Amino acid sequence: MGETMAAPGAPAQTGAAVLNLARTGNLWPNGHRFAFTVFDDPDGQSTKVGREVYSFLRDCGFRTTRGCWPSATVREPSDTGENCSNPSHVEWLLELRQQGFELGLHNVTNHTSYRQETIDGLNRFRELFAADPLTMSNHFSNDEGIYFGPARLTGFARLLYNVLTRGQQRNRFHGETEGHPLFWGDYCRERIRYVRNFVYTNINTLAECPIMPYHDPLRPFVPAWYASTEGADARWFLRTVTDRAIDELESQGGCCIIYTHFAKGFYRDGSLNAEFRRRLERLSRKNGWFAPVGTLLDHLRAKRGGTHILAPWERRRLEYSWLLEKIRVRSN
């Protein structure tokens, strides 16, 4: 088993022990039976659409995480989503935070940023929101992604990834490459606690990665990683968050950290997707813990007694299960 950096006086908990706590109903606070949350990447999202979706989430009792871009666009953008150069957008984000939502980072803006631009963006985040981001997800279009693309994998798994992607992502991402103009790993290590990595189709994210949050010694610039469940757009979200899957998540006492883009199909023609509304309202009536991603990960870390240190065999399991699932999804 991998080592665990245990907090003083706290027992170290393995992934199996955490899953046992979940099954027996002893993992989540205040008697909640399971946990469900969302990390919403800001791609394509306007403030108007965001207000509609998050007003609904708020009224249902969900408190989730909304990724944001603190810096203005200074080059050709890769995406049309709004960033914090818009005062009304900042005003709305501050409202979200006051309501109990978490603000995460999706790199610092909607195009590739050089080292000093990323540092300035992190400082801008702190200036706007009076704290550093607790959680982060890499934006695929940004070449300063940290341990992204092939760097998510090691050994033969990395070779297989490069074959499957025809080498198109090789030597593209450089957030962790010391000396490179896009390097910012030292600031990631100092300023961000949790970074998203592998994404699975199972609604129970914890079942796929019971050791999260974990630290990978081969990737020292990220303090801790977390996994997510696939829900990239409304179609994928509804494919994953079915009534049956929700009931199974509840019976397992598990945890879903679903990643999505609420700009992609959730709000059209002046109204929310009706099936999304129905399923989330049904979910909200269950005895779930609906806290932001960072809060949930802090809780898991405390329950475990520290941040888990990834063992080589655990790394292989995570890498190959993710890669094989990507192959399966593509083949279907």
Backbone as numpy.savetxt, mean C-alpha at the origin, in Angstrom:
# Nx Ny Nz CAx CAy CAz Cx Cy Cz
13.29 -19.97 10.75 12.46 -18.76 10.75 13.32 -17.52 10.75
12.76 -16.41 10.20 13.49 -15.15 10.25 13.51 -14.60 11.66
14.51 -13.81 11.94 14.59 -13.17 13.24 13.48 -12.12 13.36
13.22 -11.70 14.55 12.28 -10.61 14.79 12.93 -9.58 15.68
12.91 -8.32 15.26 13.39 -7.25 16.12 12.29 -6.97 17.14
12.39 -7.57 18.27 11.31 -7.50 19.26 11.41 -6.23 20.09
10.26 -5.67 20.40 10.22 -4.53 21.31 10.55 -5.02 22.72
11.16 -4.18 23.56 11.53 -4.58 24.91 10.32 -5.12 25.68
10.48 -6.30 26.23 9.43 -6.88 27.05 8.30 -7.52 26.28
8.37 -7.52 24.93 7.28 -8.07 24.14 7.71 -9.40 23.53
6.84 -10.42 23.50 7.20 -11.70 22.89 7.20 -11.58 21.37
8.18 -12.22 20.73 8.23 -12.22 19.27 7.19 -13.20 18.74
6.43 -12.79 17.74 5.38 -13.62 17.17 5.73 -13.97 15.74
5.68 -15.23 15.40 5.91 -15.67 14.03 4.67 -15.40 13.19
4.79 -15.58 11.87 3.63 -15.44 11.00 2.54 -16.43 11.36
2.93 -17.66 11.69 1.94 -18.67 12.06 1.21 -18.27 13.34
1.94 -17.69 14.28 1.30 -17.26 15.53 0.31 -16.12 15.28
0.67 -15.22 14.38 -0.24 -14.12 14.04 -1.50 -14.65 13.39
-1.37 -15.61 12.47 -2.55 -16.19 11.83 -3.41 -16.93 12.85
-2.79 -17.55 13.84 -3.57 -18.22 14.88 -4.35 -17.21 15.72
-3.72 -16.06 16.02 -4.44 -15.01 16.73 -5.65 -14.54 15.91
-5.45 -14.45 14.58 -6.55 -14.02 13.71 -7.69 -15.03 13.75
-7.36 -16.30 13.63 -8.40 -17.34 13.59 -9.18 -17.41 14.89
-8.50 -17.14 15.99 -9.16 -17.24 17.30 -9.81 -15.94 17.74
-9.76 -14.93 16.88 -10.43 -13.67 17.18 -9.70 -12.79 18.16
-8.38 -12.97 18.30 -7.61 -12.22 19.29 -6.59 -11.27 18.68
-6.72 -10.97 17.40 -5.70 -10.16 16.75 -6.05 -8.67 16.70
-7.32 -8.35 16.53 -7.70 -6.96 16.27 -8.23 -6.27 17.52
-8.08 -4.96 17.62 -8.45 -4.24 18.85 -9.96 -4.16 19.08
-10.32 -3.99 20.34 -11.71 -3.71 20.73 -12.69 -4.78 20.27
-12.22 -6.01 20.17 -13.10 -7.12 19.82 -13.48 -7.20 18.37
-12.87 -6.40 17.50 -13.18 -6.50 16.06 -12.75 -7.86 15.53
-13.52 -8.36 14.59 -13.30 -9.72 14.09 -12.28 -9.78 12.96
-12.15 -8.72 12.19 -11.24 -8.70 11.04 -10.89 -7.26 10.75
-10.02 -7.04 9.75 -9.61 -5.68 9.40 -9.71 -5.49 7.88
-10.08 -4.29 7.49 -10.19 -3.96 6.07 -9.79 -2.51 5.88
-8.90 -2.27 4.92 -8.51 -0.90 4.61 -8.09 -0.80 3.15
-7.81 0.43 2.72 -7.51 0.72 1.32 -6.33 1.66 1.25
-5.41 1.41 0.30 -4.43 2.42 -0.10 -4.82 2.84 -1.51
-5.25 4.09 -1.63 -5.76 4.65 -2.89 -4.65 5.46 -3.56
-4.13 4.97 -4.68 -3.15 5.73 -5.45 -3.86 6.88 -6.16
-3.24 8.06 -6.26 -3.95 9.25 -6.76 -4.03 9.36 -8.28
-3.56 8.38 -9.01 -3.52 8.44 -10.47 -4.88 8.83 -11.05
-4.90 9.88 -11.82 -6.10 10.29 -12.55 -7.20 10.90 -11.72
-6.99 11.06 -10.43 -8.08 11.48 -9.54 -8.16 13.00 -9.39
-9.32 13.54 -9.66 -9.59 14.95 -9.41 -10.10 15.13 -7.99
-10.01 16.34 -7.50 -10.53 16.63 -6.16 -12.03 16.38 -6.11
-12.73 16.69 -7.19 -14.19 16.50 -7.22 -14.54 15.02 -7.03
-13.91 14.15 -7.80 -14.20 12.73 -7.68 -13.77 12.24 -6.30
-12.60 12.68 -5.84 -12.14 12.27 -4.52 -13.12 12.63 -3.42
-13.66 13.83 -3.48 -14.63 14.25 -2.46 -15.83 13.32 -2.44
-16.31 12.94 -3.60 -17.50 12.07 -3.67 -17.19 10.70 -3.06
-16.08 10.10 -3.45 -15.75 8.76 -2.95 -15.48 8.79 -1.45
-14.71 9.76 -0.99 -14.31 9.77 0.41 -15.44 10.21 1.34
-16.37 11.00 0.84 -17.55 11.31 1.65 -18.35 10.04 1.93
-18.45 9.20 0.92 -19.13 7.91 1.09 -18.39 7.03 2.08
-17.06 6.90 1.92 -16.27 6.08 2.84 -16.40 6.59 4.27
-16.32 7.90 4.44 -16.44 8.49 5.77 -17.77 8.15 6.41
-18.84 8.31 5.65 -20.18 8.07 6.20 -20.39 6.60 6.55
-19.67 5.71 5.87 -19.77 4.28 6.17 -18.89 3.86 7.35
-18.03 4.77 7.80 -17.17 4.46 8.93 -15.78 3.99 8.56
-15.44 4.00 7.26 -14.10 3.61 6.85 -13.13 4.77 7.03
-11.94 4.44 7.49 -10.84 5.41 7.55 -9.65 4.74 6.89
-9.34 5.17 5.69 -8.39 4.50 4.83 -7.20 5.41 4.55
-6.37 5.06 3.56 -5.19 5.84 3.22 -5.28 6.35 1.80
-5.03 7.63 1.65 -5.07 8.26 0.33 -3.65 8.72 -0.04
-3.06 8.10 -1.06 -1.76 8.52 -1.53 -1.84 9.91 -2.14
-0.75 10.65 -2.05 -0.77 11.99 -2.64 0.59 12.36 -3.21
0.59 13.41 -4.02 1.79 13.97 -4.64 2.00 15.36 -4.08
2.96 15.55 -3.19 3.14 16.88 -2.57 3.74 17.93 -3.49
4.42 17.51 -4.56 5.14 18.47 -5.40 4.39 18.82 -6.67
4.66 20.01 -7.19 4.08 20.45 -8.46 4.73 19.70 -9.63
4.03 19.66 -10.73 4.56 19.08 -11.96 5.51 20.08 -12.62
6.73 19.65 -12.91 7.71 20.56 -13.55 8.15 20.04 -14.91
7.77 18.80 -15.25 8.04 18.24 -16.58 6.78 17.57 -17.10
6.88 16.94 -18.24 5.72 16.27 -18.83 5.17 15.24 -17.85
3.91 15.39 -17.43 3.37 14.46 -16.44 3.05 13.10 -17.05
3.15 12.08 -16.23 2.78 10.74 -16.66 1.32 10.45 -16.36
0.67 11.36 -15.65 -0.67 11.10 -15.17 -1.40 12.41 -14.94
-2.72 12.38 -15.03 -3.52 13.60 -14.91 -4.02 13.87 -13.50
-3.69 13.00 -12.56 -4.16 13.21 -11.19 -3.64 14.51 -10.60
-4.39 15.07 -9.66 -4.02 16.35 -9.06 -2.92 16.18 -8.02
-2.06 17.21 -7.93 -1.04 17.22 -6.89 -1.23 18.44 -6.00
-0.31 18.63 -5.05 -0.50 19.65 -4.02 -0.11 21.05 -4.46
0.09 21.27 -5.76 0.25 22.64 -6.25 -1.09 23.35 -6.32
-2.18 22.59 -6.23 -3.53 23.13 -6.25 -4.01 23.37 -4.82
-4.19 24.64 -4.40 -4.58 24.92 -3.01 -5.88 24.24 -2.59
-6.84 24.14 -3.50 -8.10 23.49 -3.13 -7.91 22.00 -2.89
-6.96 21.41 -3.60 -6.65 19.99 -3.39 -6.01 19.79 -2.02
-5.10 20.67 -1.66 -4.47 20.61 -0.33 -5.52 20.78 0.76
-6.43 21.73 0.55 -7.49 21.96 1.53 -8.30 20.70 1.77
-8.62 19.99 0.67 -9.39 18.75 0.79 -8.58 17.67 1.51
-7.29 17.53 1.18 -6.45 16.54 1.85 -6.36 16.81 3.35
-6.26 18.06 3.72 -6.24 18.41 5.14 -7.56 18.05 5.82
-8.66 18.24 5.10 -9.96 17.83 5.63 -9.99 16.32 5.87
-9.46 15.57 4.90 -9.41 14.11 5.05 -8.64 13.72 6.30
-7.50 14.33 6.49 -6.68 14.00 7.65 -7.41 14.33 8.95
-8.11 15.46 8.98 -8.87 15.84 10.18 -10.00 14.85 10.47
-10.49 14.21 9.41 -11.57 13.24 9.56 -11.06 11.85 9.95
-9.74 11.69 10.01 -9.18 10.41 10.42 -8.59 9.57 9.32
-8.60 10.06 8.09 -7.94 9.36 7.01 -6.43 9.61 7.09
-5.67 8.70 6.51 -4.22 8.83 6.46 -3.79 9.35 5.09
-2.76 10.18 5.06 -2.18 10.65 3.82 -0.85 9.95 3.61
-0.76 9.17 2.54 0.46 8.46 2.20 1.15 9.12 1.02
2.27 8.55 0.61 3.07 9.08 -0.49 3.00 8.14 -1.68
2.95 8.72 -2.88 2.98 7.94 -4.13 4.11 8.48 -5.00
5.34 8.50 -4.45 6.43 9.33 -4.92 5.98 10.79 -4.79
6.80 11.74 -5.17 6.48 13.12 -4.80 5.67 13.87 -5.84
5.62 13.37 -7.06 4.76 14.00 -8.06 4.51 13.02 -9.19
3.77 13.45 -10.20 3.32 12.54 -11.25 4.26 12.51 -12.46
5.55 12.51 -12.18 6.58 12.20 -13.17 7.86 11.87 -12.42
8.83 11.32 -13.12 10.11 10.98 -12.49 10.75 12.21 -11.86
11.29 12.04 -10.66 11.92 13.13 -9.92 13.36 12.79 -9.58
14.25 13.76 -9.76 15.64 13.59 -9.38 15.79 13.71 -7.86
16.97 13.34 -7.37 17.20 13.25 -5.93 16.75 14.50 -5.18
17.23 15.67 -5.58 16.88 16.88 -4.84 15.40 17.18 -4.95
14.79 16.84 -6.06 13.35 17.05 -6.22 12.57 16.15 -5.25
13.03 14.92 -5.09 12.38 14.03 -4.13 12.55 14.54 -2.70
13.76 14.98 -2.37 13.99 15.54 -1.04 13.09 16.75 -0.80
13.02 17.64 -1.80 12.15 18.81 -1.68 10.69 18.39 -1.51
10.29 17.33 -2.23 8.91 16.85 -2.11 8.61 16.29 -0.73
9.56 15.56 -0.15 9.36 15.06 1.21 9.27 16.22 2.21
10.09 17.23 1.99 10.01 18.40 2.86 8.69 19.13 2.69
8.21 19.18 1.45 6.92 19.82 1.18 5.78 19.05 1.87
5.84 17.71 1.83 4.84 16.90 2.52 4.83 17.25 4.01
6.02 17.31 4.60 6.12 17.64 6.02 5.59 19.04 6.31
5.89 19.97 5.42 5.43 21.35 5.59 3.91 21.43 5.53
3.31 20.72 4.59 1.85 20.78 4.41 1.09 20.05 5.50
1.62 18.89 5.92 0.84 18.00 6.77 1.46 17.77 8.15
2.52 18.52 8.45 3.12 18.54 9.79 3.66 17.18 10.24
3.98 16.33 9.29 4.55 15.02 9.61 5.08 14.40 8.33
5.96 13.42 8.47 6.40 12.64 7.32 5.34 11.59 6.98
5.32 11.12 5.73 4.38 10.05 5.39 4.75 8.76 6.11
3.75 8.12 6.69 3.98 6.84 7.36 4.06 5.71 6.34
3.25 5.82 5.28 3.16 4.76 4.27 3.43 5.32 2.89
3.83 4.43 1.99 4.15 4.83 0.63 3.87 3.69 -0.34
3.56 4.05 -1.58 3.55 3.10 -2.69 4.30 3.73 -3.85
5.06 2.91 -4.59 5.75 3.40 -5.78 4.76 3.67 -6.90
4.99 4.78 -7.62 4.21 5.09 -8.82 4.94 4.48 -10.01
4.26 3.60 -10.74 4.93 2.81 -11.79 5.61 3.68 -12.84
5.09 4.85 -13.11 5.66 5.70 -14.15 6.90 6.45 -13.71
7.26 6.38 -12.43 8.38 7.15 -11.90 9.62 6.28 -11.76
10.68 6.68 -12.43 11.90 5.88 -12.46 12.69 5.94 -11.15
12.29 6.79 -10.21 12.94 6.78 -8.89 12.27 5.79 -7.95
11.40 4.93 -8.49 10.82 3.87 -7.68 11.91 3.11 -6.93
11.64 2.78 -5.66 12.67 2.17 -4.82 12.47 0.66 -4.76
13.53 -0.08 -5.12 13.46 -1.55 -5.22 12.24 -1.96 -6.02
12.10 -1.40 -7.19 10.90 -1.61 -8.00 11.29 -2.36 -9.27
10.27 -2.85 -10.01 10.55 -3.61 -11.21 11.33 -4.87 -10.84
12.38 -5.20 -11.59 13.16 -6.42 -11.31 13.78 -6.43 -9.91
14.02 -5.26 -9.32 14.65 -5.20 -8.01 13.74 -5.69 -6.89
12.48 -5.96 -7.21 11.59 -6.55 -6.21 11.95 -8.02 -5.97
12.74 -8.58 -6.88 13.01 -10.02 -6.88 14.50 -10.29 -6.82
14.85 -11.55 -6.52 16.24 -11.96 -6.46 16.44 -13.24 -7.26
17.70 -13.50 -7.63 18.07 -14.78 -8.22 17.28 -15.13 -9.46
16.86 -16.42 -9.52 16.15 -16.91 -10.70 14.81 -16.21 -10.88
14.17 -15.81 -9.78 12.89 -15.11 -9.90 13.07 -13.80 -10.66
14.16 -13.10 -10.41 14.42 -11.86 -11.14 14.68 -12.15 -12.62
15.44 -13.19 -12.89 15.70 -13.57 -14.27 14.40 -13.89 -14.99
13.53 -14.65 -14.34 12.25 -15.02 -14.95 11.40 -13.78 -15.18
11.40 -12.85 -14.24 10.65 -11.59 -14.41 11.15 -10.84 -15.63
12.44 -10.75 -15.80 13.00 -10.04 -16.96 12.64 -10.72 -18.27
12.58 -12.05 -18.25 12.16 -12.77 -19.45 10.70 -12.47 -19.76
9.85 -12.54 -18.75 8.42 -12.33 -18.94 8.10 -10.91 -19.38
8.89 -9.95 -18.91 8.67 -8.54 -19.29 9.56 -8.12 -20.46
10.21 -9.10 -21.07 11.08 -8.87 -22.23 12.17 -7.84 -21.93
12.57 -7.79 -20.68 13.66 -6.91 -20.28 13.32 -5.43 -20.31
12.03 -5.09 -20.46 11.65 -3.69 -20.62 11.84 -2.87 -19.34
11.87 -3.54 -18.18 12.03 -2.82 -16.92 13.45 -2.92 -16.36
14.33 -3.62 -17.05 15.69 -3.80 -16.56 16.43 -2.46 -16.52
17.10 -2.21 -15.41 17.90 -0.98 -15.23 17.08 0.30 -15.39
15.81 0.23 -15.05 14.95 1.41 -15.18 14.82 2.17 -13.87
14.58 1.48 -12.77 14.29 2.12 -11.49 15.57 2.23 -10.65
15.78 3.40 -10.03 17.06 3.64 -9.37 16.95 4.33 -8.02
15.80 4.24 -7.36 15.66 4.91 -6.07 16.66 4.44 -5.03
17.12 3.18 -5.14 18.05 2.61 -4.17 19.49 2.57 -4.68
19.74 3.10 -5.88 21.08 3.01 -6.49 21.94 4.19 -6.04
22.81 3.94 -5.06 23.64 5.02 -4.54 24.52 5.62 -5.63
24.59 6.95 -5.65 25.36 7.65 -6.66 24.60 7.99 -7.92
23.43 7.39 -8.10 22.61 7.68 -9.29 21.83 8.98 -9.07
21.57 9.75 -10.14 20.81 11.01 -9.97 19.42 10.83 -9.37
18.86 9.61 -9.44 17.52 9.36 -8.90 17.55 8.76 -7.50
18.73 8.54 -6.95 18.85 7.91 -5.63 18.24 8.77 -4.52
17.43 8.13 -3.68 16.89 8.80 -2.49 16.65 7.79 -1.36
17.28 6.62 -1.47 17.06 5.56 -0.49 17.37 5.98 0.93
18.40 6.81 1.12 18.73 7.25 2.47 17.60 8.05 3.09
16.90 8.84 2.29 15.77 9.62 2.79 14.55 8.73 3.02
14.38 7.72 2.18 13.29 6.77 2.42 13.49 6.09 3.76
14.70 5.67 4.05 15.00 4.99 5.31 14.74 5.90 6.51
15.01 7.18 6.36 14.87 8.11 7.47 13.45 8.65 7.65
12.69 8.72 6.55 11.44 9.50 6.60 10.16 8.68 6.40
10.27 7.45 5.92 9.08 6.65 5.62 9.18 5.31 6.34
8.11 4.87 6.95 8.14 3.63 7.74 7.78 2.40 6.92
6.72 2.48 6.08 6.20 1.30 5.39 6.08 1.58 3.88
6.56 0.63 3.07 6.47 0.73 1.61 5.76 -0.50 1.08
4.86 -0.29 0.14 4.12 -1.40 -0.47 5.01 -2.19 -1.42
4.85 -3.52 -1.37 5.60 -4.36 -2.30 4.65 -5.29 -3.05
4.59 -6.56 -2.68 3.86 -7.54 -3.47 2.34 -7.39 -3.31
1.62 -7.63 -4.42 0.17 -7.52 -4.47 -0.40 -8.86 -4.90
-1.40 -9.35 -4.18 -1.99 -10.67 -4.43 -3.50 -10.53 -4.69
-4.09 -11.57 -5.27 -5.53 -11.53 -5.56 -6.38 -11.98 -4.39
-5.80 -12.64 -3.41 -6.52 -13.10 -2.23 -6.99 -11.89 -1.42
-8.27 -11.84 -1.06 -8.77 -10.72 -0.27 -8.08 -10.66 1.09
-7.65 -11.80 1.61 -6.99 -11.85 2.90 -5.49 -11.61 2.70
-5.09 -10.36 2.71 -3.68 -10.01 2.51 -2.81 -10.67 3.56
-3.30 -10.75 4.78 -2.52 -11.32 5.88 -2.22 -12.79 5.64
-3.13 -13.52 5.01 -2.88 -14.93 4.72 -1.72 -15.09 3.74
-1.57 -14.14 2.82 -0.47 -14.20 1.85 0.84 -13.73 2.46
0.76 -12.80 3.41 1.98 -12.23 4.00 1.78 -12.03 5.51
1.74 -13.14 6.27 1.48 -13.02 7.71 2.64 -12.41 8.49
3.79 -12.20 7.83 4.95 -11.63 8.52 5.03 -10.11 8.38
4.07 -9.50 7.67 4.14 -8.05 7.51 3.73 -7.34 8.81
4.33 -6.19 9.05 5.38 -5.53 8.29 6.73 -6.19 8.54
7.52 -6.32 7.47 8.79 -7.02 7.59 9.92 -6.18 6.98
11.12 -6.42 7.48 12.31 -5.77 6.93 13.12 -6.81 6.16
13.57 -6.43 4.96 14.38 -7.31 4.13 15.83 -6.82 4.17
16.74 -7.59 4.77 18.14 -7.14 4.85 18.79 -6.89 3.50
18.28 -7.49 2.44 18.83 -7.24 1.11 18.37 -5.91 0.54
17.41 -5.27 1.20 16.86 -3.99 0.73 16.85 -3.00 1.90
18.04 -2.58 2.31 18.19 -1.85 3.58 17.59 -0.45 3.62
17.28 0.14 2.46 16.77 1.50 2.47 15.28 1.59 2.78
14.60 0.45 2.90 13.18 0.44 3.29 13.07 -0.15 4.69
12.61 0.64 5.67 12.51 0.11 7.04 11.60 -1.11 7.14
10.44 -1.06 6.45 9.52 -2.19 6.52 8.63 -2.21 5.29
8.29 -3.40 4.87 7.43 -3.61 3.69 6.07 -4.14 4.13
5.08 -3.88 3.28 3.76 -4.50 3.48 3.24 -4.98 2.13
2.37 -5.96 2.18 1.74 -6.50 0.98 0.35 -5.89 0.81
-0.24 -6.13 -0.34 -1.59 -5.63 -0.63 -2.38 -6.66 -1.42
-3.67 -6.36 -1.53 -4.60 -7.16 -2.33 -4.96 -6.38 -3.59
-5.10 -7.08 -4.69 -5.36 -6.46 -5.98 -6.76 -5.86 -6.07
-6.81 -4.59 -6.48 -8.10 -3.93 -6.70 -7.89 -2.69 -7.53
-7.04 -2.78 -8.56 -6.49 -1.61 -9.26 -7.54 -0.65 -9.80
-8.70 -1.16 -10.18 -9.78 -0.31 -10.69 -11.10 -0.89 -10.20
-12.20 -0.29 -10.62 -13.51 -0.75 -10.12 -13.77 -2.20 -10.50
-13.37 -2.58 -11.71 -13.60 -3.96 -12.14 -12.84 -4.94 -11.24
-11.54 -4.65 -11.01 -10.74 -5.53 -10.17 -11.22 -5.50 -8.73
-11.56 -4.33 -8.23 -12.02 -4.19 -6.85 -13.25 -5.07 -6.62
-14.21 -4.98 -7.53 -15.45 -5.74 -7.37 -15.24 -7.23 -7.63
-14.24 -7.55 -8.42 -13.89 -8.96 -8.61 -13.31 -9.55 -7.33
-12.64 -8.72 -6.56 -11.99 -9.18 -5.33 -12.92 -9.10 -4.12
-13.58 -7.95 -3.96 -14.40 -7.71 -2.77 -15.83 -8.14 -3.04
-16.03 -9.45 -3.12 -17.37 -10.02 -3.30 -17.99 -10.28 -1.94
-19.30 -10.50 -1.93 -19.97 -10.83 -0.67 -19.36 -12.09 -0.05
-19.10 -13.08 -0.88 -18.53 -14.34 -0.37 -17.13 -14.12 0.19
-16.32 -13.34 -0.53 -14.96 -13.10 -0.06 -14.95 -12.32 1.24
-15.85 -11.36 1.37 -15.94 -10.59 2.61 -16.30 -11.51 3.78
-17.25 -12.40 3.55 -17.65 -13.33 4.61 -16.49 -14.26 4.98
-15.71 -14.68 4.01 -14.55 -15.54 4.28 -13.49 -14.77 5.06
-13.26 -13.51 4.68 -12.31 -12.68 5.41 -12.72 -12.56 6.87
-14.01 -12.37 7.09 -14.53 -12.27 8.45 -14.34 -13.58 9.21
-14.66 -14.70 8.58 -14.55 -15.99 9.27 -13.11 -16.35 9.59
-12.17 -15.88 8.77 -10.74 -16.14 8.99 -10.11 -15.17 9.98
-10.84 -14.12 10.32 -10.28 -13.10 11.19 -9.11 -12.38 10.56
-9.13 -12.28 9.23 -7.99 -11.79 8.48 -7.95 -10.28 8.30
-7.14 -9.87 7.35 -6.90 -8.46 7.10 -6.77 -8.24 5.60
-7.49 -7.28 5.08 -7.37 -6.89 3.68 -6.82 -5.48 3.60
-5.67 -5.34 2.93 -5.14 -4.02 2.56 -5.23 -3.96 1.05
-6.35 -3.46 0.55 -6.55 -3.48 -0.89 -5.99 -2.21 -1.52
-5.28 -2.40 -2.62 -4.75 -1.24 -3.36 -5.68 -0.95 -4.52
-5.92 0.35 -4.76 -6.82 0.71 -5.84 -6.51 2.11 -6.35
-7.26 2.50 -7.38 -7.30 3.87 -7.88 -8.78 4.26 -7.94
-9.23 5.05 -6.99 -10.64 5.39 -6.95 -11.06 6.26 -8.15
-10.08 6.73 -8.92 -10.42 7.50 -10.12 -10.85 6.59 -11.27
-10.63 5.29 -11.15 -10.80 4.38 -12.28 -12.09 3.58 -12.16
-13.20 4.20 -12.56 -14.46 3.51 -12.70 -15.37 3.49 -11.50
-14.97 4.10 -10.39 -15.81 4.07 -9.19 -16.87 5.17 -9.20
-16.61 6.25 -9.93 -17.54 7.37 -9.96 -17.70 7.83 -11.40
-18.91 7.68 -11.94 -19.18 8.04 -13.33 -20.57 8.65 -13.45
-20.66 9.58 -14.38 -21.96 10.20 -14.69 -22.65 10.73 -13.43
-21.86 11.30 -12.53 -22.42 11.96 -11.36 -22.82 11.06 -10.22
-22.42 9.79 -10.23 -22.80 8.91 -9.12 -21.77 7.81 -8.93
-21.74 7.27 -7.70 -20.87 6.15 -7.40 -21.38 4.89 -8.06
-20.46 4.00 -8.40 -20.82 2.68 -8.89 -21.76 2.02 -7.88
-22.94 1.60 -8.33 -23.97 1.11 -7.43 -23.55 -0.15 -6.70
-22.85 -1.05 -7.39 -22.44 -2.29 -6.74 -21.33 -2.05 -5.73
-20.43 -1.13 -6.03 -19.41 -0.72 -5.06 -20.08 -0.17 -3.81
-21.07 0.68 -3.98 -21.79 1.25 -2.84 -22.45 0.15 -2.01
-23.13 -0.79 -2.68 -23.84 -1.83 -1.95 -22.87 -2.71 -1.14
-21.78 -3.12 -1.79 -20.86 -4.03 -1.10 -20.15 -3.35 0.07
-19.76 -2.10 -0.10 -19.09 -1.41 1.00 -20.05 -1.11 2.14
-21.30 -0.82 1.83 -22.28 -0.63 2.90 -22.50 -1.92 3.67
-22.57 -3.04 2.94 -22.71 -4.34 3.60 -21.49 -4.63 4.48
-20.31 -4.37 3.95 -19.07 -4.58 4.70 -19.04 -3.72 5.96
-19.51 -2.49 5.84 -19.45 -1.56 6.98 -20.32 -2.01 8.15
-21.31 -2.84 7.87 -22.21 -3.30 8.93 -21.63 -4.48 9.71
-20.53 -5.00 9.25 -19.87 -6.11 9.95 -18.95 -5.58 11.04
-18.50 -6.50 11.89 -17.65 -6.12 13.02 -16.18 -6.08 12.59
-15.89 -5.17 11.65 -14.53 -5.03 11.14 -13.85 -3.80 11.71
-12.54 -3.84 11.68 -11.72 -2.69 12.06 -11.32 -1.99 10.78
-11.76 -0.75 10.59 -11.60 -0.04 9.33 -10.64 1.15 9.51
-9.42 0.84 9.87 -8.42 1.86 10.17 -7.48 2.06 8.98
-6.76 3.18 8.93 -5.81 3.42 7.84 -4.68 2.39 7.81
-4.00 2.34 6.67 -2.95 1.35 6.46 -1.85 1.46 7.52
-1.36 2.66 7.76 -0.28 2.83 8.72 -0.68 2.41 10.12
-1.90 2.75 10.53 -2.40 2.37 11.84 -2.49 0.86 11.97
-2.98 0.22 10.93 -3.11 -1.23 10.93 -1.74 -1.91 11.02
-0.77 -1.40 10.24 0.57 -1.99 10.26 1.27 -1.76 11.60
1.07 -0.60 12.19 1.61 -0.35 13.53 1.05 -1.34 14.53
-0.24 -1.65 14.39 -0.88 -2.60 15.30 -0.28 -3.99 15.12
-0.12 -4.43 13.87 0.47 -5.74 13.63 1.89 -5.81 14.16
2.64 -4.75 13.98 4.01 -4.71 14.46 4.04 -4.82 15.99
3.13 -4.12 16.66 3.07 -4.19 18.11 2.66 -5.58 18.59
1.69 -6.18 17.90 1.24 -7.53 18.25 2.37 -8.53 18.12
3.19 -8.34 17.08 4.30 -9.28 16.85 5.43 -9.04 17.83
5.54 -7.83 18.33 6.63 -7.50 19.22 7.82 -6.92 18.49
7.61 -6.41 17.28 8.68 -5.80 16.51 8.51 -6.03 15.03
9.42 -5.47 14.25 9.40 -5.67 12.80 10.10 -6.98 12.46
9.42 -7.82 11.74 9.97 -9.12 11.37 11.15 -8.95 10.42
12.21 -9.73 10.62 13.36 -9.73 9.73 13.24 -10.92 8.78
13.19 -10.62 7.50 12.92 -11.65 6.49 14.06 -12.66 6.40
13.71 -13.93 6.46 14.67 -15.02 6.24 14.73 -15.34 4.75
15.83 -15.92 4.28 15.95 -16.25 2.85 14.80 -17.10 2.32
14.36 -18.10 3.09 13.28 -18.95 2.59 11.96 -18.18 2.52
11.77 -17.25 3.42 10.56 -16.43 3.38 10.59 -15.50 2.17
11.76 -14.96 1.85 11.91 -14.12 0.67 11.55 -14.90 -0.59
12.07 -16.11 -0.69 11.77 -16.95 -1.86 10.28 -17.22 -1.98
9.66 -17.53 -0.84 8.22 -17.83 -0.88 7.42 -16.63 -1.36
7.70 -15.45 -0.83 6.98 -14.25 -1.24 7.21 -13.95 -2.71
8.46 -14.03 -3.15 8.79 -13.68 -4.54 8.13 -14.63 -5.52
8.24 -15.93 -5.27 7.70 -16.90 -6.23 6.18 -16.95 -6.19
5.57 -16.79 -5.02 4.10 -16.80 -4.98 3.56 -15.60 -5.74
4.22 -14.43 -5.62 3.79 -13.24 -6.37 4.00 -13.43 -7.86
5.17 -13.93 -8.24 5.49 -14.08 -9.65 4.59 -15.11 -10.32
4.36 -16.23 -9.66 3.49 -17.26 -10.23 2.06 -16.77 -10.36
1.62 -15.96 -9.40 0.27 -15.40 -9.50 0.16 -14.43 -10.66
1.22 -13.60 -10.89 1.21 -12.70 -12.04 1.11 -13.49 -13.34
1.80 -14.61 -13.42 1.73 -15.45 -14.61 0.33 -16.03 -14.78
-0.25 -16.50 -13.67 -1.60 -17.06 -13.74 -2.63 -16.03 -14.16
-2.56 -14.84 -13.61 -3.51 -13.79 -13.96 -3.36 -13.41 -15.42
-2.12 -13.30 -15.90 -1.91 -12.96 -17.30 -2.46 -14.04 -18.22
-2.28 -15.31 -17.85 -2.74 -16.40 -18.70 -4.25 -16.47 -18.77
-4.92 -15.94 -17.75 -6.39 -15.94 -17.74 -6.97 -14.70 -18.41
